[in-house]
Amino acid sequence: MAVYTEVSPQEAQGLMDQLHLGSVTALQGIQGGIENTNYFVTTSQGTFVLTLFERLTQEQLPFYLHLTRHLASKGIPVPAPKQDSQGQLLFTLKGKPAAVVDKLEGSSQLAPQVPHCAQLGQALARMHMAGQDFEMSQPNLRGLAWWNETVPVVLGYIPATLQTLLQVELAHQNAVASSSAYAQLPCGPVHADLFRDNAMFVGERLSGVFDFYFAGVDTWLFDLSVVINDWCIDLATGQLDEARLAALLESYQSVRPLTQHERALLPDMLRAAALRFWISRLWDFYLPREASMLLPHDPTHFERVLKARIAKPVQLR
């Protein structure tokens, strides 16, 4: 849990007043996440999520906020940001950019089964299709360019054998990204961080997807690969669960069938998705920021996932 910026009930009340959301009765830091400061704010009108952005700038944030409003307008179950009487979505609190969204019903499914993966696969495809006509554009800020910048920074903290793996895989992903097949992959706004704790369920029904603050324009296949590498694996080994994988891919393709190039490059994009989170977890682990209640994720998890994707590439039937 990360709370980088402490907010008092009185300070939260000022923003709730601006949004006409009632009187604050409770304020609680939210478990999970390491990028931003998040609170549950309970008021006389309901419970909301207050986010203070610790890394993203005022210039970058409109993309994320307007994307979720766009998706919500298309019937995608996402928490749209609240706006004030002038239509403003982005505010300032404690000197940090801030936004408020509705709290989704339900709870995260941290041990997903086949029905949960099927629900999520269909929702992900619907999300990709709904974002096609979103007019704003911003690159995936944790994409290939960031990997190339960050790998040299973290290399010195890991053993020589892992340095070699990291460098070889990065070179492989640079080669894939320069290929003609990669250039033909469909792309658009993607979530890019849709882990188990970023979706909510009521029973087996998906009630919503949230935390779009890593979103950007990237290939839909990369987004799908991020999801597969979390929802369809055994966490202890990184190995894929065939039943969950089949359910997720089948439900995704019931809305948007994969193209020939996507099917061919899925093994490489699964490796890319594992590499992306291995790099970011190494960065967060060895170069942490000060925060109340912060526990960095274990980087060895995605090291295992990457090794598993290399050792046994996915073969689509």
N, C-alpha and C positions, 0 to 999 in steps of 0.2 A: 504494500500500500504506500502511496506517495502523496504527501501533502507538503508541497514546497512553499506555498504561501498560506499562512494562517489567516482565516477570515472569521470575524466575530459575527454573532447574530445581528448586531446593530448595523454592521457594514453590509451584510447580505440584505437587510431590510431596505436599505437605500435603493438597491437594484430592483427588488421586488416591487417597491413603490413605483419606480419608473415604468415597470411592466404591468402594473395594476394586478398583481398576483396575490394580494392579501397580506395578512400579518404573519410574520415568521414565528412558528411555535417550536421548531427543532432544527438543528443544523448538525450534520454528521459527515465526517470524512468517509469516502468510499474506498473499500478494499479493491485491489486490482489496479493495473495500469502503472506505468512508470514515467510517462511523458508529461502529463498535465496534473494540476491540482483539481480534484473533483469532490463535490459535496452533494449529499441529499439535503434539499431544503424543503421542509414541511411547512406549509402555510395554511391559513384558513380556507384556501381554495384547492388544496391538494399537495402532492409531493412532486418536486421538480429536481432536475440535476443541474447544478451550477458548475461550470468548468472555467478555470483560469488557465490560460495558455502560457506555458513556460518557455517554449522554443519557437512556436509559430508566430509570425509577425502580423501586424494589422493589415499588411498588404497581401499576405498569403491566405488569411482566414476567410475572406468572402467566398472563395471557391468552395470550401467545405460546407459553409452554412447555407449557401444558395443551392448547392447540390442536394443536400438533404431535403430542403423545401421542395425542390423540383421532383425528387423521387416520391416524396409524400403525396404530392399533387397527382402523381400517376398511380396511386394506390399501393405503393411499396410500403411495407410496415416499418417505417423509420421515424424516430422522434424529431420532428421539424423544430427548428429554433423558434423561440418566442420573440415577437417583435413589439416595439413600443408604438405609440400613437402616430409616430412619423414613419413607421415601417422599418426602423433600424433594427438590425439583428445582432450587431457587434457592439459591445460596451467596454468600459474600463472600470476595473475594480482593483484596488491596492496597486495601482500603476501597471496592471497587467490586462491584456485583452481578455474579455469574458463573454460568455453566452449562457443562456438558460434554455433547457429543453424539458419536455414532459418525461416523467419516469415511465418506462414501459412496464406492463404487467407481466407476471410470471417470474421465472428464475432461469439462470443459465443451466444448461445440461452439460455437466463436466464429464459425464461418461456416456457419450452419445451412442445410440443404437441405430439399427437400420432405418426405422421410421423417422428419426430425427435427421439423419443424413439425407433421406429422400426429400423431406420438407425443405431443408436448406438448399439442396441442389436446385430445386425448382425456383426458389426465391432468388438465388444468385443469378440465374439466367434471366429472370424477369427484371432484376435490377439492371443488368447489363443492357437489355433491350430498352428499358425506360430511360436510360441515360444517353441514348444515341442523339437526341435532339437538345441536350443541354448545351447552352451556347458558350459558357465559360470554359477556359482551358488552363490547366496547370500540370506540369509534369509530376510524375511520381518522385517526390523529393528523397525517397530512400531507394531509388532505382540504381541502374548500373553506374551512373556517374558517381553516386555517393559511395558505392562499393569500391570503385577505383580510388577514391580519395581516402577511404577509411581503412582499407586493408593495410597500407604501410604504417598507419598509426598503431594498430593493434598487434602487428607481427611480433614485435619484441617481447610481448608478454607470454607467448605460447612456445611450447617445445619445437625443436627443429622439424620433427616429423609432421606436426600439425601446420607449421609454416609452409611446408612443401605442399600439403593437401590444399591449403587455402589459396596459395599462389597458382597452383595448377588448375584448380576449379575456376578461379577468377579468369584466367587466360581462356579456358574453355568457354565461359559465358560471353566473353568479349567476342570470340569467334562466332558463336551462335548468333549474337546480336547483329553481326555484320553480314549474315547470310541472306540470300535472296528469299528463302522460305520464311525467315523471321520477318522480313519486310512486308510479307503478305498476310501476317496474322491480323485478324480483326482486333480493333482496339477502341477504347473510349474510357469514360470515367470508371474507375474501379475502387473497391473498398481497400484492398491491399493489406488488410490486417484482420480478416474475419475469422478470428479464433473462437474457440468454444465459449469463452467468457464475454464475447461481443455479440451474442444472440440470446434471446429470451424465449422460453417455451412455457405454455400452459398445458401440462400433460405432454402429448406428442404434437401439439399444435404450435407452430412457430408464431410467436406474438410480436416479434420485432428484431431488427438488427440495428446496432448503434455503434458509436465511436468511429466516425468516419475521418478522424484527424490524421490518418496516413493516406487518405484517398488521393488520387491523381489520375491523369490520363496514362494508361499503360495497356498492354495486351490483356484481353479477357482471359487468355490461357494462363497468364501469370497469376491472376486473381483466383482462378479455379485451382491452380496448383497450391497456392497458399492454403486454401480451404482443405484440399485433400491431405496435405501434410500435417494437418492438425486433427481434423474430424475423422479421418479414416485410418488412423494408425494406433498401434499399441504404444502407449507412452513410454513404457519401460525399455523397449527395444528399438522403436522407430519403424518397425516393420508394418507394412500395410495390412489392413483387415480386408480381405477380398469381398466379403458380403457388404460391408459399409461402402467400399469403393464402388462396387457395381451399382448400388442403390443411388449413390450421389450422382454418378455419371449418367445413369439412365434417366433420372428425374431432370437433371440439367438439360440433357439432349431432347427431352420431350418438349422443351420450350425453344431451345436453340441448338440444333445439331452442330457438332464440331466439324470444321472444315478439314480437308485433306491435310493441309499444312499443320493445323493444330494437332491432329492425330499423330502426325509424324514427330512433332516437336514436344509432345507432352512429357516424355522422359527427361528432356533437357530442361524444360520449365519447372518440373518437380525438383530437379537439382538446383535450379536458380532460386526457387522459393526457399529451399533449405539453406542455401548459401546466404541469402539476404538476412535471414533471422539469426544465423550463426554469427555473422559479422556484427549485427546490432547488439546481440547479447554479449559478445566479447567486449564491445565498446562500453556498454553500460556496466559490465562487471569490473573491468580494469580501470575505467575512467569515470567513476560514478559522480553524480552530483549530490550535494547535501540536500536531504529531505527528511521530514518527519515520517517515520514508519515506512521507509523505503527498503524493500528487499529485492535486489536485482535477480532476474531470472538466470537459471543455470545455463551457461553457453554450451555445455557438453551435450545437452539434449539435441540441439540442431546439428551438432557434429555427428551424432549417431544417425540422425535422419538423413543427412547428406550421404554418409557412407552407405546407408541402406539403399538409397535411390541409385547410387553408382553401382553397387554390387548386383542389384536386381532391378533393371529398368522395367517400367510398366509396359506391357504389351496389350494394346487394345484389340479386341476381337472384332 
